[in-house]
Amino acid sequence: MVIDIREVTWLREDKQILRQVNWQVQDGEHWCLVGQNGSGKTSLLNIICGYIWPTKGSVTVLGQRYGQVDLRDMRKSIGWVSSSLMSQLHENETAERVVLSGREATIGLYTKPAEEDIERAYTLLEQFGCGHLRDAAYRTLSQGERQKVLIARALMASPRLLILDEPCTGLDLLAREQLLSMIAQIAEQPDGPTLLYVTHHIEEILPCFTHTLLLKKGQVEKAGRTREVLTKEELSRFFEVPLDIREGQGRIWVSLQER
Ligand SMILES: Nc1ncnc2c1ncn2[C@@H]1O[C@H](COP(=O)(O)OP(=O)(O)OP(=O)(O)O)[C@@H](O)[C@H]1O
């Protein structure tokens, strides 16, 4: 099992930020985590990566029960791509050096990289259609190119679990679709990582995401097979507004019901 979270509650200043969360992710599944602002998504990710200790409940990730494991070792198997990472990177680094720094998950590169790592970084950049940008300064890249570089960076460490935290934020339609098709490619790799994709936008949930968890006010509203979770009834209840849904390209497109 990749993630096994049982009865996890996290209290902060008497506020229940997560309430009795149960979540099991099996090998071979890829999950989407959907929740509105403040629903507890980041808190849950912090628990999975061992940055937050739950008030109650147990957390087992990649077969390791937290409390009995060296979290620094554990985190080497988990890639986390988020916009907060983007702001931490040194702006003058080249795209290639940013990718290379993923091997040790450091901000910046402190040792001379091995030739095979340079090759791997370039292959990853090429795979994402960014080979031509290897020597470009990270700060000069577009938002879409930056996201691809950050995903390539995370893949440098060959993680077993890859968290993509709202990767399409700030992307135009074309850049978003390009990034999504690259994410679909990662999902199809037979020995690739388990994906955990966080979003507010239902239409970003690609067919490769076999399962979806809807998180609301710190509680699991629904978790299961994507096609059983993303129904008109479930989504209308979740967003508390009558919705219509339409299927296209194996994805669900949501709109407000006409009055
Ligand atoms: N360290 C903390 N101390 C107190 N409250 C916190 C702490 N961390 C998060 N919260 C609160 O917990 C709630 C959930 O926050 P969280 O960041 O997990 O939500 P989120 O679903 O990731 O939101 P967003 O989509 O806006 O990023 C919020 O109300 C937030 O203010």
PDBQT file of the ligand as one rigid body, heavy atoms in Angstrom, charges set to zero:
ROOT
HETATM    1  N1  LIG A 301      -0.187  25.763  11.504  1.00  0.00    +0.000 N 
HETATM    2  C1  LIG A 301      -1.474  26.133  11.516  1.00  0.00    +0.000 A 
HETATM    3  N2  LIG A 301      -1.997  26.720  12.603  1.00  0.00    +0.000 NA
HETATM    4  C2  LIG A 301      -3.289  27.095  12.629  1.00  0.00    +0.000 A 
HETATM    5  N3  LIG A 301      -4.149  26.921  11.606  1.00  0.00    +0.000 NA
HETATM    6  C3  LIG A 301      -3.671  26.338  10.492  1.00  0.00    +0.000 A 
HETATM    7  C4  LIG A 301      -2.311  25.914  10.385  1.00  0.00    +0.000 A 
HETATM    8  N4  LIG A 301      -2.144  25.368   9.161  1.00  0.00    +0.000 NA
HETATM    9  C5  LIG A 301      -3.347  25.458   8.525  1.00  0.00    +0.000 A 
HETATM   10  N5  LIG A 301      -4.265  26.049   9.325  1.00  0.00    +0.000 N 
HETATM   11  C6  LIG A 301      -5.666  26.295   8.982  1.00  0.00    +0.000 C 
HETATM   12  O1  LIG A 301      -6.238  25.054   8.579  1.00  0.00    +0.000 OA
HETATM   13  C7  LIG A 301      -7.175  25.216   7.514  1.00  0.00    +0.000 C 
HETATM   14  C8  LIG A 301      -6.769  24.338   6.351  1.00  0.00    +0.000 C 
HETATM   15  O2  LIG A 301      -5.580  24.876   5.758  1.00  0.00    +0.000 OA
HETATM   16  P1  LIG A 301      -4.856  24.178   4.524  1.00  0.00    +0.000 P 
HETATM   17  O3  LIG A 301      -3.722  25.035   4.126  1.00  0.00    +0.000 OA
HETATM   18  O4  LIG A 301      -4.568  22.760   4.857  1.00  0.00    +0.000 OA
HETATM   19  O5  LIG A 301      -6.013  24.233   3.400  1.00  0.00    +0.000 OA
HETATM   20  P2  LIG A 301      -5.940  24.003   1.837  1.00  0.00    +0.000 P 
HETATM   21  O6  LIG A 301      -7.088  23.084   1.502  1.00  0.00    +0.000 OA
HETATM   22  O7  LIG A 301      -4.596  23.539   1.437  1.00  0.00    +0.000 OA
HETATM   23  O8  LIG A 301      -6.237  25.444   1.262  1.00  0.00    +0.000 OA
HETATM   24  P3  LIG A 301      -5.745  26.175  -0.119  1.00  0.00    +0.000 P 
HETATM   25  O9  LIG A 301      -6.497  25.485  -1.220  1.00  0.00    +0.000 OA
HETATM   26  O10 LIG A 301      -6.209  27.566   0.091  1.00  0.00    +0.000 OA
HETATM   27  O11 LIG A 301      -4.273  26.024  -0.204  1.00  0.00    +0.000 OA
HETATM   28  C9  LIG A 301      -7.181  26.714   7.202  1.00  0.00    +0.000 C 
HETATM   29  O12 LIG A 301      -8.288  27.277   7.844  1.00  0.00    +0.000 OA
HETATM   30  C10 LIG A 301      -5.877  27.219   7.798  1.00  0.00    +0.000 C 
HETATM   31  O13 LIG A 301      -5.994  28.558   8.228  1.00  0.00    +0.000 OA
ENDROOT
TORSDOF 0
